[in-house]
C-alpha cells in the first residue's frame, strides 16, 4: 500500500519559486510512476508533470520550462520545483502514483494549496 503526503504549498508572489514535496510510504516506491496534478476553481483536474520509474518526464505545455519534476528514491520522495510561478498556477496540487504506465493513478495525496498573487 502506497500512502502519499504532500507539503510545500503556500502563498507566493508571481515570479517566485517554491518546491512541493510528496513523501511516499511503501517499499516499492521506485517502481511506480509518479505524477503531479492540479485543480483550479472551476477547472478540470489536469496533469502537470509526471516521472516514470525509469526517470522519463512529461510536462504540460503550460508549465514546461518553468516546472521540474524529480524523484529521490532513497528518500521515497517526489518533488515539483516550481519556478517563475504565475497567477494561473494557483490550484490545489495533488501527488499521485501508479504501478505502471497506462494504469490508473490509484494512490493520491490529500493535496497542498498553491496560491500565486500578482
N, C-alpha and C positions, 0 to 999 in steps of 0.2 A: 504494500500500500504506500503510495506516494502522497505526502502532505506538503503543501506549499505555503510559505509565509512571506508576504511582501513587506517591504519597507522602503523608505526614501522619498516618498511623496511629500508635497508641501506647496506652499505659496511662493512663487518666484516671479521675477520680472522678465519681460521679453528680452531675449538675448542672453539670459543666464544659462548656466549649466547645472545639471543635477544627475545623480545616479540612482536608479532604482535597483533594489536587490530582491532576489527571490531565493530564500533558503528552502531546500527540499530535504525531506526525510527519505529514508529508503536506501538500500544498499545497491540498487541498480540504476541510480540516477544517471550515470554516464551513458547508459544505453537508450535513454529517452530523447526524443525531440522536444525542445522547449520553445515556447512562444510567448510573446508579449502582445496582449490585446488591449484595446481601449474602447471606451464607450462614452461619448459626449451626450449631453442632454438633447433629446430629440433626434438622435442619430443612431444608426445601427452599430453594433459591435464590429470592429474591424481588426484585422491582424496588422500589427505594427511592424514586428520583426520576429524572426524565427531562426533557430540554430539547431541543426541536426546533431545526432550523436557523433557524426563524423566531422563536425565543425563547419559545415556549409551553412551559409547565412542567406536570409531573404529579408528585404525591406520594402515596405510600402513606398510608393513613389513620393509621397508627401514628406517622408522623413529621411529618405536616402541622402547621405552626405552629412546629415546632422546627428543621427542616432547611430549607436553601435551596440549590437548585442554580443555578449561574450559569456563564457561559462568557465567556472573553475571547478572541475570535477572533484578535486581533492577537498574542496570545501562544500560540495554539494550545493553550489550556488550559481545562479544565472543573473547577469546584470544587464541593465539597459542604460547606457550612457547617453544622456540627452544634452546636446549642445545647441546653442542658438535657438532656444525654445521660442515658440510663437504663441500668441493667444489661442490660436486654433488647436494647439496641442492640449488645451485644457480638457481633461477627461478623467474618468476612473480607469486606472491601468490594472490589468489582471495578468498574472503569470499563469501559464498553463503547460501541461505536459502530455505527451502521447507516447505510447510504446514503440511505434514505428510510423514511417511515412505513409500517409493515406488513411490512417486510423483517426478516430475522433480524439480530440483533446479531452480526455476523460478525468483529468485532475486539474483542479483550479484553486488558486489562492482567493483570498477574501477581497482583494483589491486595495489599491492605495490611490488616493486622490492627488492629482497634479493640477494646480490652478496657476495659470500664467496671466499676469496683469500686463497691460500695455503701458 
